[in-house]
Amino acid sequence: MRTKFKQWAVDYIKNEQNNQYSLGNFDLESFKNYINDKKTFIEIGPGKGQFILTLAAKFPDFNFIVCEINETISGICLNKIDESGLKNIRLVCGDFFKLGELMVQNHLQIPGIFLNFSDPWPKKRHEKRRLTSDGFMLVYSNILLLNSSIYFKSDNDDFSLYSLDQFKRFNFNVIKKDFDYNKLDNFDALTEFEEKFKESGIKIKRFVSRKTEKTITKVEELA
Ligand SMILES: C[S@@+](CC[C@H](N)C(=O)[O-])C[C@H]1O[C@@H](n2cnc3c(N)ncnc32)[C@H](O)[C@@H]1O
């Protein structure tokens, strides 16, 4: 399910400024105002945006940010956001780690993070790229408000078990744990990948992990 390079989409992400925050020329004040205006949730790796477009239409009183590292995919996603007319989605094109670090440095916190069908990066030497590896987990625990959650879905058994271990290792409270997730929660929507995996009969793994007072926020606290 690789997306081929599309020049129009890369041009779109470079030229269209609406509904977008650029990491290269980051407008911190505007970003702060956006996330402080309404409860604001972040999806990391939205793909072409089916999930966020559905959720944002269903919850107009919340704001949403999507952060997508691939330029072609970002361009396609931004185009869909613009065409939807929805006013409660902003896209950041780039590695979430950079956006997350900016948020940590500026003490910006949010009430939830969505990780939908993140790339599993099965090889040990690529572990740091997994969106539930230590570096990313420390960012999440710092940018989440107390009692806020990481909403995780995946098709991949090994990556799901690795991520579940990470949520526990960082002292998140895993409040929902489903190894055959079928009926969508109210605060959820189908993603492009999820639809394809379901059609192929692959079981969806889903965990909701809540930040508590005991959640690890500093690298020195890690065992
Ligand atoms: C397997 S796709 C899943 C897309 C979508 N969430 C879905 O379920 O249909 C994973 C997406 O995460 C993006 N991604 C991977 N690492 C990322 C990172 N560090 N920051 C932002 N996006 C990332 C990839 O470019 C890709 O679009």
The ligand as a MOL file (V3000), in Angstrom:
LIG
                    3D

  0  0  0     0  0            999 V3000
M  V30 BEGIN CTAB
M  V30 COUNTS 27 29 0 0 0
M  V30 BEGIN ATOM
M  V30 1 C 0.8680 2.6320 7.5800 0
M  V30 2 S 0.4030 4.2960 7.3300 0 CHG=1
M  V30 3 C -1.1830 4.4010 8.1130 0
M  V30 4 C -2.0140 5.5470 7.5950 0
M  V30 5 C -3.3540 5.7870 8.3080 0
M  V30 6 N -3.1450 6.1170 9.7100 0
M  V30 7 C -4.2860 4.6270 8.1710 0
M  V30 8 O -4.5100 3.9310 9.1760 0
M  V30 9 O -4.8350 4.4070 7.0920 0 CHG=-1
M  V30 10 C 1.4690 5.1410 8.4860 0
M  V30 11 C 1.6370 6.6210 8.1730 0
M  V30 12 O 2.4400 7.2000 9.1990 0
M  V30 13 C 3.3470 8.1340 8.6080 0
M  V30 14 N 4.4780 8.3250 9.5610 0
M  V30 15 C 5.4080 7.4060 9.8950 0
M  V30 16 N 6.2980 7.9110 10.7840 0
M  V30 17 C 5.8970 9.2020 11.0230 0
M  V30 18 C 6.4160 10.2560 11.8340 0
M  V30 19 N 7.5230 10.0890 12.5790 0
M  V30 20 N 5.7730 11.4390 11.8590 0
M  V30 21 C 4.6540 11.6280 11.0890 0
M  V30 22 N 4.1260 10.6600 10.2810 0
M  V30 23 C 4.7310 9.4560 10.2560 0
M  V30 24 C 3.7000 7.4750 7.2760 0
M  V30 25 O 4.2280 8.3700 6.3230 0
M  V30 26 C 2.3590 6.8990 6.8520 0
M  V30 27 O 1.5910 7.8190 6.1050 0
M  V30 END ATOM
M  V30 BEGIN BOND
M  V30 1 1 1 2
M  V30 2 1 2 3
M  V30 3 1 2 10
M  V30 4 1 3 4
M  V30 5 1 4 5
M  V30 6 1 5 6
M  V30 7 1 5 7
M  V30 8 2 7 8
M  V30 9 1 7 9
M  V30 10 1 10 11
M  V30 11 1 11 12
M  V30 12 1 11 26
M  V30 13 1 12 13
M  V30 14 1 13 14
M  V30 15 1 13 24
M  V30 16 1 14 15
M  V30 17 1 14 23
M  V30 18 2 15 16
M  V30 19 1 16 17
M  V30 20 1 17 18
M  V30 21 2 17 23
M  V30 22 1 18 19
M  V30 23 2 18 20
M  V30 24 1 20 21
M  V30 25 2 21 22
M  V30 26 1 22 23
M  V30 27 1 24 25
M  V30 28 1 24 26
M  V30 29 1 26 27
M  V30 END BOND
M  V30 END CTAB
M  END
